[in-house]
């Protein structure tokens, strides 16, 4: 992965955590996350969003549930994910939030 592609991935992951932190139930589905990522200046495919969510799940930053046949993932922010989104914890592969 190129340095630029790596940067974009790290930023997308942070944005996903921020979106989930702003949701009243700390949950959103992959379709909603795809739409909001576009509003934040990212243009990911739906598959890229799901790939990022699976990566975040591996790092224990989100918990995922398949909705239906797996076409949509439901993501819930974990306590660790909230700490990373707020800058209280650091995970390699997720951009640090600005000051």
HELIX and SHEET records of a PDB file:
HELIX    1   1 UNK A    3  UNK A   22  1                                  20    
HELIX    2   2 UNK A   30  UNK A   39  1                                  10    
HELIX    3   3 UNK A   46  UNK A   58  1                                  13    
HELIX    4   4 UNK A   79  UNK A   86  1                                   8    
SHEET    1   A 3 UNK A  27  UNK A  29  0                                        
SHEET    2   A 3 UNK A  72  UNK A  77 -1                                        
SHEET    3   A 3 UNK A  62  UNK A  67 -1                                        
END                                                                             
